[in-house]
C-alpha cells in the first residue's frame, strides 16, 4: 500500500509531536512540572511512529518528484535527513520504553538517567528534524515538487501551470519587462478562457503593460460578472476607471468610481483614494 498521498500530513504531525515531546522531556527531567513526564513519553513515542510512516510515505512519493528537472539532488538530501531524524528518534523511543520498564521495576535512578539521556539525544535530534523540514520545504517551494501532481488530478496540474504563468508574468513586470509580462498574461487568458480572474489579469495587462486602454475597455465590455459578486464588481470597476484614465478621460473614470462608491459605501476609503489619485494627475 502506497502512503505517498499522506506524506504532507505525516510530516507536519511529526514535526509538531517531536518538537513538543523533546520540549516536555527537557522540562520533565527538572522535576518541576509533573504532567510533562507522561506527556513527553506519549508525544515522543507517537511522533517516532509518525517519523517511520513519514519516511515510508516519502519513499513512496519520491519517484514523480525526482523526475522534475533539477530536483533529484534536493529530493535525495531531504530523504537522507528524514532517515537520520527517524533513526535518532527510534533511539529516543527505545530509551523512553526502557525508562518506563525501569520505573515499573522500581529502578528509579536508572530510569531518571535514561530520561536525561532521552532529553539530551532529543536536543541533538532537533537538528536533523529541522534540516529534513527545511529541505522538504525547498522541494515544494523551489522545485514545485508534488505541487499539482500529488492527487493525480489533471485539474491540479492545470492549476500548477496557471500558477507558473502568473508568477512568471509578475516577475517580468517586476523587472520592468512589459513586453514579456503582457505576453505571459495574454497566454494565461488564452489557456484558461473560462477563468474570469485570468481574463481580468490579461485586461489589466493591456492597461499596465501594453498601455492599450481602448482594447482594455473593449475586453471589459465582454466580461460578465454576477451582480452579487462584490469582489469582481469592484475589480471590473477599478479596471474601467484605470482604462478611462489611460485614454485621457478622467471625468469618465470619476463617474465609474462614484457609481462604485454609491453601490459600496463601506468601500468609501479605498474608492476615495482612487479618486484622489485621479484628481492629482
Order of alpha helices (4+ residues) and beta strands (2+ residues): alpha-alpha-alpha-alpha-alpha-alpha-alpha-alpha-alpha-alpha-alpha
